[in-house]
Amino acid sequence: MSKLATFPHELLTKIISHLNNVDILNCVYINRNWNYVACAYFLYRNLRLANTQTLNACLDMMDQTALRRNSPGQHSEYSGRNYGAYVKSVDLSYDGSNMVLDEYKLTRLATHCHNLESLNIRNSHDLRDKWVAEILKRCPRLIHINLSGCGFLTSRCLESNNAVKIRQNLQVLNTIFCYRFWPTSIHMTFPSLTDLKLQVMDMSGFTVVRQLVAACSNSLQSLAIIWRYRLSIESVFASASINQVLQNVPKLKKLALDCQTGESLEVYHFPTTLDELQLYCLCAKVTVAAVENLRNLKRLFLNYTFISQATIQQVLDANGGTLEALGYNEGSGRPLTKELLAPCVNLRSLQTTLAPGPSLINVIADLYRQRLEHLSNKWEGHTYIPSAFKPIEGLWELLTSSPWPRIRSFDIVNAVVTKDILYKLPEAFPNVEYLGFIVSLEQDLSPDEWISYFSLFSNLKGIGLRQDLRIPYHVSEFWNGRYLKKFQSAYQDWSMNEQVSTEDICPIRNPFDTWPQTMILHTMSRDTQSTPTIQPLQ
């Protein structure tokens, strides 16, 4: 025990990083050294508070520890340690659970977590400019801000004098689905931005895009633009605006363009520095030619671009040696083929529509069974209408016929897992970390049977378990129990594109396919794993 007490923090951090959440919690009680590392680097470093109960419990605990620090002689069940000072990242994203935000709660949280570097508040229509401004005032070290889906926010939340330092140092800013966030002109700059995601609601919005990109052109590495507005005669200028934006971005590595106005996008030239391209739009001939000229791509995602398969073949031939992730959803009538995929010799992640019949899945298995790490499929139906769900028969039988030794995640949405198939999955995917599937059981398993089943996956971190809504069944306590909710929460973090590749530089999944409005078929109500209500050593 004496040697354990003197382990350096760097070594303890590496050791504890290999443990699961339960074991990390046990590390708190070994000694003060382990206690500090477990709390500072694991339990409190990244807080996910996705419902009101969890948020309130966290705030109460931090308030009580602050009282203990201010009155050290006062008897209290709480320690006096400042856990809020450990917090580097806070996620308050609404995920369908009960979450009520207000200015008082956010101000208390920001006061305690004054070293905060990353703030994520997604899909909250409660959020107001003044509340965000209060957070920025108290957290001057913020460099990552994600406010996507907070529809009533505007850029005024960033304009105060208290946010000057944050604007200078901000590296990541996401305001997608903040519909009126950017005015027609801005008087702010963000010179350190490396990652910018934003939405354009009308043609004047492209003026703001040009201003923002021009101000951070020397630092910008990732850019995502989505535009949704009623198509009119002025829309012909969208392509011109995009071309102007792309003229001077010397370090741009990732580009995502999502246009669903019906117009055909004309891009004359993509930056040669790109290693990731995502297109969700109709592509004119000049855009197709620009795509053909790209080289050394690592990730390519194409959604309803209507680029011909002959052109796709040229692109994959030219980039197959470097391509690690491919997303292809051009319609069920234009599936991937063996000829298209054969050049992609280093592919690790594949997302596509798995059409009926064994041909495509057999091609994927022949080419990538020993190499593929991430496999997910898209479904072209209305994911929220049970009557529209038409599963592919026999898909799981093909997938489980032989093991996939390197698969870390799979998410299959247009086929159902029966009880017979259920017990083939651990053998077919022995190293899976995140698994998502639709289960169809005439009689549900008991909670103990479910827990025993998932224990067969030795590396499991997250579960995207969904029910087949077409059949009635008895719902066991497992579906709303803590076990599943904990894993569902971890799965959601992954599915919302928080998971990155092993190099920690590039997402493995297309963010346009993991936004809330495109989540698949049916997701059970989820709760996040709350911050442990422990009383660590003082």
N, C-alpha and C positions, 0 to 999 in steps of 0.2 A: 504493500500500500504506500510505503514511503517513496518508492520510485514513481508510482503513478502520480503522486502529488507534485512531483517536480518536472513532469513532462512539459516541454515547451508548447506554447499555444499553436505554433505552426504544425507540429506533429499531431497534436490532439485534433486539430481541424481536419487533417487528412484521415485520421482514424474514424472520427465521428461521421464523416461524410459518407461512409460506406454502410451506415446503420439505417434502419427504418425508424419511423416516427416514435414508436413505442420504446425502442432501445435508446433513442436520443433522450427521451424523457427520463429514462432510468439513469442516464449519465449525470443528471442534475444532482443526484444524491450520493455520488461517490466521494467527492471532496470539493473544496472551494475552487480549486483550479479547474476541474472538469465542469463544475457548475457554471463558472463564468463563460467558458468556451461554448458550452451547450446553449446557454441563454443568448449570448452576444452574437454568435455566428449562425445559429440554427433556429431556435425557438422564437426569437423575437426579431431577427434581422429582416424577415419578409412576412408582414402581417396580411392575411386575407380575411377580411371582415365583411361577409356578404349577406348578413342579416342583422336586424336590429338587436336581437338578443346578444349576439356575439360582440357587436360594437359596444353596447352598453356595458357588458361584463369587462371588456378590455379597458374602457374609460374608467370604470369604478376602481379596477385594480390599480391603474396608474395614478388616480387621484389619491388613493389610500397610501401608496408608497411615497408620494410627494408629501403627504401629511406627516408620515413617519420621519422623513428626512428633515422636515422643518421643526419637528418636536421629537428629537431622538430619545428623550426620557419617557415618552408616553407609551404605555403598554399597547401593543397592536399585534394582531395575527399576521400582519404583513411585514416583509422586510423593508428596509429603507433604500434598496437598490433602485437606481433610475433606469428601469427597463426601457422606457421610451427613448433614451439616448442610444440604445442599440439599434433601433429601427432605421433601416435604410430604404425600405420599400413598403408602401401601403396600397392595398387593392380593396376598393370599396365598390366593386362592380356589382350591379344588380343582375341577378341570374334567375329571377323568377321567385325567389324567396321573399320574405317580408323584410324590406329594407326601407327605413324612414330616415332621411338625412335632414338636418337643420343646421343653421349657422352656429348654434351653441355647441353642438356635438363636434362639428368640424374644427371649431376654434380650440376646443379642449384637446382634441387629438393632435392638432398641429403644434400646440404649446408643449405637449409632452414629447412629441417626436420631432424635435427641432433640428435633428441631423438628417432629416429625410432627403433622399436623393431621387426617389422615383414615386410618382403619384399616379394611380390608375383609378379613375371613377368613370366606368362605362355604363351607358344605358340608364342614366338617372335623370328623369324629367323634373325632379325636385331641385336640382342644383341651380344656383343663381350666381351671377357674376360677383356679387359682394362676398359670398361665402368663399369662392375660390381665391379672391384677392386677400382675404384674411389668412388663408393657408400660405400663400406666397409671402406674406409679410412675416410670418413666423418661421418659415422654412427656407432660408436664403440659399441653401445648398442644392436645391432642386435642379436636376439636369434632364429629367425624363418626365414628361407630362402627357398622359393619355386621357382625353376627355370625350372619346368617341361615343356617339349616341346620346349625349346630353343636349337635347334639342333646344333648350332655351338659353344656352350660354352665348355670349358674344365676346369679341376681342377686348372689351372693356375690362375684363377680369385680369388682363395682362398689362394694362396701361398705367397702373399707379407707379408713383416714384419708388415705392418699396420693392417693385419688381424689376428695377433697372439691372441689378446684378444678375438676376435670374435670366433676363432676356439676353444678356451678354454671354452667359455660360450654357444656356439651354442647348441640349444636343438632340433630344427627341421630342417631337410635338405631333400629336394626333388629334385632329378635330373633325374626322369623318363623321357624318350624320349629326353634326352640329350645324343645322341648316342655315342659320343666319349669323354664323360666327364672324366671318370676315366682311367688313364694310366694302364700299366701292373703292376706297383708297385707305392706306394705312400710314401711320407716322411712327412705326416701330420697326426695328431690325433685329434679327436673330443671327448674328455673325458666326456663331459656333454650331449651328444646326448641322447634324449629319443625317438625320432621318426626319422627313416631313411627309405627313399624310393629311390631306384635306379634301373638302367637297366643294364643288362649284354648283351654285343653284341658278345662275343666269350668266349671260355673256360677260357682264361687268366683273364677275368673279375671276375671270382669267387675268384681268389687270392686276389683281391682288397676287395671284400665283406668280406672275412675272416679277412683281416687286419683291416678293419673299425669296424666290429662287435667286434673283440677281444679287440680293443682299448677302446670301450665304453660299454663293456659287463656288467659292474656294474650299468650302468644308463639306458640302452636301454630297452624301454617298447613296442615299436611298430616298426615292420620291414616289409617292402614290397619289394619283388624282382620280377622283370619281366625279362625274357630272351627270346630273339628273335635272332636266327641265323640259318644258314643252317645246317640241321642235318647231322652229319658225325660220323665216328667211334669214335672220341674223345668225343662225347657227352655223352657217358656212364658215364663219370666222374662227370656230373652235380649233380646227386643224391648224390654221395660221398661228394661233396663240400657242398651241402645243409645240410647234416648230420653233417659235421664238424662245420658249422656255428651255428647250433642249440645245440651244445654240452654244451656251457657255457654261457647261457643268463638267469641268475637267476631271473630277473624281467620282462621278456618278457610277455606281456599281449595280444598283437595283432600280428598276423602273416598273411601275404598275399603272396601267391606264384602263379605266372602267367607264365606258360610255354606253348608256342604254337609252339614248334619245332617238335611235333609229338612223342616225347619220352615219356615213361611211368615213372613217378616220383616214386622213392623209398625212402620214409622217414621211418626210423625205430622207431623213437620216437619223439613225439611232447612235448615241455615243459609242465609240469603239471600246470604251472602258467597261461596258456592261458585262456582268456575269450572271445577271438574273433579269428576265423579262416576263411580264405578265400582261396579257392582253385579254380584255373582255369587251369586244367591240367588233363591229363590221370593219374590215380592212380593205381600203382601196388598193389599186394596183401598185401605187408608189410605196405604200406601207409594206406590201408583200415583198417588193424588191428590197426595201430597207432591211427586212427581217432576213432575207436570203444572204445579205452581206455580213451578218453577225458571225463572229468566231469566238471560240473559247467560252461559250456559255456553260454555266454550272447548273442553272435552274431555268426551266422554260415551262410556262403555263399558258395554254391557249383555250379560251372558252368562247364558242360561237363566233369565231373570227371569219369563218367560211373561207379560210385559206385552203387551197386545194391540197389533196394528199400528195400530189407530185412535188409541190413546193415544200410540204412538211418533210418529205423524203430528202430533199436537198439540204434542208436545215439540219436534220438529224445526221445526215452523212457528214456535214461539215463540222458538227459540234459533238458527235457521238463519243469521242475520246475523252471529253471533259465533262459531259453532262452527268449530273448526280441525281437530279430530281426532274421528273416530267409530269406535268398535268395536262391532260388532253380530254376535252369534253366538247367535241364538235357535232354531237348528235349521234343517236344510236345507228343511223344509217351510214355513218362513216367511222367505224371502229378502227382501233389500232390493228396492225397486221404484223406478222413476223418480219416482213421486209422492212417495215418502218422502224421496228424496235431493234433489229439486229445490230445496227451501228453503235447503239448505246451500251457499250461494253462495261461501263463503270456505274451503271444506274443503281442507286440505293433507295430511291423513293419514287413510287408510281401512284398517280391518282387519275382514274379514268372511269368511263362507264363500262361495266362488265355486261355485255349484251347476252341475251339468251343463247344457250348452246355452249359446248365445251371448247370451241376453237380458240378464243382469246385467252381463257385462263390456262389452257394447255400451252399456248405460246409463252405466256408469262412464266409458267412453271419450268418449261424447257430452257428458257434463256436465263432466268434469274432466281431459281429456287435456292441456290447456294449463296446468293449475293444480296438479294433484296432485304432491306431493313424496315421499310414502311410501305404498306399497301392500303389504299382506300379507294372506294368507288363512289361515284355520283349516281344519283337517280333523277330522271327527268320528269317525274310526276309531281303532283301537289303533295308535299311532304306532310301537310297537316290534315289531309282528308283521308281517313282510313279506307274508304271505299275505292279510292284511286290507287291504292297500293297493290301492285301485282308482282309478287316476288318471283324471282328466277328459280325454277325448280332444278335441283341437282347441283347447285353451285357449291354448297358447303361440302358435298360428297367429293367433288373434285379437289377442293382446297385442302381437305384433310386426308387425301389418299396417301400422301408422303409428307415427311417433316419439312418445315421451312426453318432451318437452324439459326438464321440470322435475323429473322423478323423481330423487331422491337415494338412495332405498333401495327395494328390493322383495324380498319373500320369498314364494315360491310353493311350497306343499308338497303339493298334490294334483294335480300334473301333472308330466310328465317332459320334459326337454329332450333332443332327439335331436341328432345331428351336424348335420343340416340347419338346425335351429332355432338351434343354438349360435352360428353366425356371423351370425345376424340380430340378436342381442341388442345388440351395440355400436351399431348404427344405430338400433335402437328405443329404447334408453336411453342416449343419448350423454353424459349428465352424472351417471350413477349413481355413488354412493360406496360403498354396501354392497349386495351382491347375494347372494341365497340361492336356490338351486334344486336340484332333483334331476336328475341326469344319467343318461341311459340310452344307453350306447354298446356295441354288439356288439364293437367293438375299441377299446381305450383309446388315447388320444393319447399320444405320447411326452412326456417332461418338457419338452423344448424347444418342442414344439408347444403345450403348455398355457401355458407362460410367454409365448410369442409371442402366443397368443390373448388372455390377460388384459392384455397391454400395449396392446391396442386400446381399453381403457377409460381415458381420460386422467385421470379423477378418482378412480380406484378406491382405497379405503382398507381394505375388508374383504370376505372371501369366505366364504359359508356353503355351500360345495360339498358335496353329498351324493350317494352312489351309490344307484342303483336296485338293491335287494337281490334282486329277483325274477329277475334274469338273471345267469348266470356270465360272467366276463370276466377278462382278464389285467390285474392291477393294476400300473401303471407306478410307477417310483420317485417320480414327482411327488406321489403321494398322501401320502407320508410325508416328503417333502423340506422343506427350510427355507422355500422360497418360499411354499408353500401354508400351512404352519404359522404363518408370520408373519401372513398375511392372515386365517387362521382365528381367530387370537388376537384380532386387532382386531375381527373380526366378532362374536366372543363378547362382548367388552366392550360392543359396541353392543346386541346382542340381550339382554343382561342389564340393559337399561334404564339404562346409563350415558350413552347418547346423549341430548342434550336439544335442544330447539328453538333456533332462532337467537336468541331472546330470553333464553336461558339461565335460564329460570324453570320450564319445564314439560316433563315427558317426552313424547315423541312416541308412545310405545308403552305398552300396558297392562302393568304389572309382574306382574299375576296371570297373564298369558299368556306370560311369559318366564322363569318359574321353571324350575329344572332338570327337574322331573318332567313338564313339558309341552313340553319341547324336541321338535322335530319329526322324525319318521321315523327318521333315522339320521344321526348326526354322526360324522365321521371323528375318530380320535384326534388331539388337538391339543397342541401345545406353544406356549408363549408366546415371543415374541421376547425373548431374554435381554438383560440389560444388556450393552452393548458392552464387550468386554474391551480397552479402549483405554488407553493411557498418555498422558493429556493433558499439555500443557506445564505445567511447574511454576510 
